[in-house]
Amino acid sequence: MAKKHYPNEEYSLSESSRKRNTFHGLIVNILEIEGKPMTRKEIVKKVLLKKHSSGKTPEKTTDTVLQRSSEIIRVTRGIYTLK
């Protein structure tokens, strides 16, 4: 996947995920822009800066996306990157 950077928003959703404003799309886009493996804490921090969740546990939602996504792999304990 090619990196996409939108000047007005640091972590805009990629074109494929733009239609559905989801945690998954945001996390994939954050990993695309960073271009390196990130810790769970780094990912959660950036997600919370960008997306104001109405849910009680956005951290758990992020964890679920990291574990279930077919586009994201776990490098080692607590560190994730794109396939």
N, C-alpha and C positions, 0 to 999 in steps of 0.2 A: 504494500500500500504506500502510495506517495504521501508525504507529509503535506498537510494543508494548514495554512496559517491565515487567519482572518485578522486584518489589522485592527478592527474595532473591538474585537472580543478575543482575548487571549486563548480561551478554550471554547471556541464555537464547535458545534456539532459537525462532524464530517457530513458530506453530502448524502451518503447513504443513510445516515442516522438522523439527519435534519428533520425528516418528516415525522419522526417519532422522538419527541423530546424525553429521553429515558436516561436512567442512571447508566445503563449499558453503553449507550451512544456517547455519553459524556466521558466515561472512563476510557473507552477505546480512543477517543479523540485526545484525551490528556496523555495517554501513553504514546500516541503517534507524535504529538508535538514535542514531548520530552525526548523521545528517541533513545531512551535507555531504560533498563530495568528500574523499577521504583518499589519502595517499601509500601506496605499496606497503609501505614500512617501517612506517608506523603500523598498517596492517592486519595485517602479520605479527606485530608486537609484541603486539597485542591478541589475536590468535589463539593465540599461544604462551602468553600469560597464562591463557587460558581452557581450552585443550585440550592435554593432555599427550600428545603424539604418540609412538607406538612406532616410527614410521618414522625413517629417518636424515636425511631432508631435508624437514621440514615447510615450509620456505621455498619449495622447488620445487613442492610440492603446492599451496600458496597461489597461486603464480604461474600454475600450470595452471588453477586455478579462475578466477582473474581473467581469463585469456585466453579461456577456453571458455564461460563462463557466458552464458546468454541474458538474464539479469537484471541483469548488471553491464556498464557501458560504460567505456571508457577516455576520460577527458576530455582528457588530454594525456600526455606521456611520464611514466609512473610514478604517475599520479593517476587514481583510479577512483571511480565513483559508481553508484548504482542507476539503471536506466532510468526 
